[in-house]
């Protein structure tokens, strides 16, 4: 057995365990939130939308203020991977805050709190059971296990890993990725077992043979969606600064919930929640909304995402950004320009928005392909992503720069 194989073998069982646990955490919180959501959102009146989201803001504020796991922690300062592992004692608070976000219709996804909770579990328990394994390894396994579970495939985790700089000198890429990808695969398989109905592909007509005009239109749609995303990136620290002029956490989250409720009344319930089911609804019946209504939906969802992330609701920004991109794609497909297949339009839109918010080219490309549901999209999107990437690369990410030590 080679030295490389001897390094990898001890990580096989930990990787499988971390992937399974990561998936169980995600599915468990999502399933519980879904049950409560089903009961909570039965009334259809507009005023009920305001009541539920205001109550969600109040409950989130109380959790963040009084339950361990949130003191001094501002999710607006972190990217998808989060920061250093949090203590094990923070996990219940993180998951409780995520539950409220999902069940009460806040415009954020499950990714950031789930990753933070799973990283805390993997690092905390891993250091006790296998103290010789570096903390960074546990963090990588938990991150990839969660991504594998979230997207029901290990591909997104593998693509994201390929963008990370090597810390192991000249070690082959597969040697560095083997254990994390195994964790991602375990997470994906666990989700397929526990929640077999989970589906990312949108219900759109299958994409056919790529053409030159498709490359041009997809590039335009991706660039427009990216520009909208960059607008959110520019406004995010400004929204955050205004929001945090309110020093009381409970009051801030309650006011944030009230604003989200009013936005939900303006844009309709399709602009609420993380966006996965809503983007499926939007794409499955693209004629249900006029072009004017689609513009309102895009604007409202952008503002809702900015408000939810700025005031401190616990949740991620990838899912709602993908919804915004899909809405841009549906609007683009309805425009009287060269006929654009709906699958290509929504894929390009989601890809462009994700480029702006995540700064991950591979993750954005993956999202575009999986939402469009066809590998025939790959060559077109690989070219169409270039203008969006040129717009976004080298510019600030969608996060707030934390204050320097000693500046408060």
Secondary structure, DSSP 8 states (H G I E B T S, - for coil): --HHHHHHHTHHHHHHHHHHHHHHHHHHHHHHHHHHHHHHT----HHHHHHHHHHHHHHHHHHHHHSTT-TT--GGG--TT-SS---GGGHHHHHHHHHHHHHTT-S-BSHHHHHHHHHHHHHHHHHHH-TTS-HHHHHHHHHHHHHHHHHTSSHHHHHHHHTS--SSTT--HHHHHHHHHHHHHHHHHHHHHH-TT---S-S-----S--HHHHHHHHHHHHHHHHHHHHHHHHHHHHHHHHTTS--HHHHHHHHHHHHHHHHHHH-GGGSSSSHHHHHHHHHTGGGS-HHHHHHHHHHHHHHHHHHHHHT-S-BSHHHHHHHHHHHHHHHHHSSSS---HHHHHHHHHHHHHHHHH--HHHHHHHHHHHHT-GGGHHHHHHHHHHHHHHHTTS--SS-----TT--
